[in-house]
């Protein structure tokens, strides 16, 4: 199979506790046939020791990704940054996919 599988981690209410408060968990949605590539990293060293790693993922057209989702890529968990974009050509109707930008911050 071409591409790799990325798992969308979507926060969802899984029930209620004894006091009626929501219990939250994550639903895992595997998405096969994704293209993944690094898009840079940064390092903060003034007053803190922090790094951030950025990826761009192309998912099949029509995949629902929310800005509140997280994604597991190659065993690491990243936050979705901004609103994912669906790309389709207005000239040919070709559907390129959904572009998702991801960031993982450490430190």
C-alpha positions as CSV (number, residue, x, y, z in Angstrom):
1,X,0.0,0.0,0.0
2,X,1.2,3.5,-0.8
3,X,1.7,6.0,2.0
4,X,1.5,5.4,5.7
5,X,-1.3,5.3,8.3
6,X,-1.8,8.3,10.6
7,X,-4.2,8.0,13.5
8,X,-6.5,10.9,14.4
9,X,-7.0,11.2,18.1
10,X,-10.4,12.9,18.7
11,X,-11.5,14.0,22.2
12,X,-15.0,12.5,22.9
13,X,-17.2,12.2,25.9
14,X,-17.2,8.6,27.0
15,X,-19.7,8.7,29.8
16,X,-20.6,10.5,33.1
17,X,-19.2,10.0,36.6
18,X,-21.3,9.5,39.7
19,X,-21.9,13.3,40.0
20,X,-23.0,13.7,36.4
21,X,-19.8,15.3,35.2
22,X,-18.5,14.2,31.7
23,X,-15.7,11.7,31.4
24,X,-13.5,12.4,28.5
25,X,-11.5,10.0,26.4
26,X,-10.1,9.8,22.9
27,X,-11.5,8.0,19.9
28,X,-8.8,6.7,17.5
29,X,-9.5,7.0,13.8
30,X,-6.8,5.4,11.6
31,X,-6.3,7.0,8.2
32,X,-4.3,5.0,5.6
33,X,-2.6,6.3,2.5
34,X,-1.2,9.5,4.0
35,X,1.9,11.4,2.9
36,X,4.0,12.7,5.8
37,X,7.1,15.1,5.6
38,X,8.9,17.2,8.1
39,X,8.5,21.0,7.8
40,X,11.1,22.2,10.2
41,X,11.8,22.6,13.9
42,X,12.6,25.4,16.3
43,X,14.5,25.6,19.6
44,X,14.0,28.1,22.4
45,X,17.0,28.5,24.7
46,X,16.5,31.9,26.3
47,X,14.9,31.3,29.7
48,X,13.7,27.9,28.7
49,X,14.8,24.7,27.0
50,X,12.0,24.0,24.5
51,X,11.9,22.5,21.0
52,X,9.0,22.2,18.6
53,X,8.8,19.8,15.6
54,X,6.5,20.4,12.6
55,X,5.1,18.0,10.1
56,X,2.7,18.4,7.2
57,X,0.4,15.5,6.4
58,X,-1.7,15.0,3.3
59,X,-4.7,12.8,4.0
60,X,-7.1,11.4,1.4
61,X,-9.7,13.9,0.2
62,X,-12.8,14.0,2.4
63,X,-11.0,13.0,5.6
64,X,-12.6,15.0,8.5
65,X,-9.9,16.5,10.7
66,X,-10.7,19.1,13.3
67,X,-8.4,21.8,14.7
68,X,-9.0,20.3,18.2
69,X,-7.7,16.9,17.1
70,X,-4.3,15.4,17.7
71,X,-2.6,12.9,15.5
72,X,-0.3,10.0,16.1
73,X,2.4,9.8,13.4
74,X,5.2,7.2,13.6
75,X,4.5,6.6,17.3
76,X,4.6,10.2,18.3
77,X,1.6,12.5,19.2
78,X,1.3,15.9,17.5
79,X,-1.3,18.7,17.9
80,X,-3.2,19.9,14.8
81,X,-2.3,23.5,14.1
82,X,-5.0,25.7,12.6
83,X,-7.8,24.6,10.3
84,X,-7.0,21.7,7.9
85,X,-7.4,22.6,4.2
86,X,-9.1,20.5,1.5
87,X,-7.6,20.9,-1.9
88,X,-9.4,20.4,-5.2
89,X,-8.5,21.9,-8.6
90,X,-11.2,24.3,-9.9
91,X,-10.0,23.6,-13.4
92,X,-9.9,19.8,-13.5
93,X,-11.9,18.7,-10.4
94,X,-8.9,16.7,-9.3
95,X,-9.0,16.2,-5.5
96,X,-5.6,16.4,-4.1
97,X,-6.4,15.8,-0.4
98,X,-6.5,17.4,3.0
99,X,-3.5,19.2,4.2
100,X,-2.9,19.0,8.0
101,X,-0.2,20.9,9.8
102,X,1.1,19.3,13.0
103,X,3.3,20.5,15.8
104,X,4.9,18.6,18.8
105,X,6.4,20.8,21.6
106,X,8.8,19.4,24.1
107,X,10.2,21.1,27.2
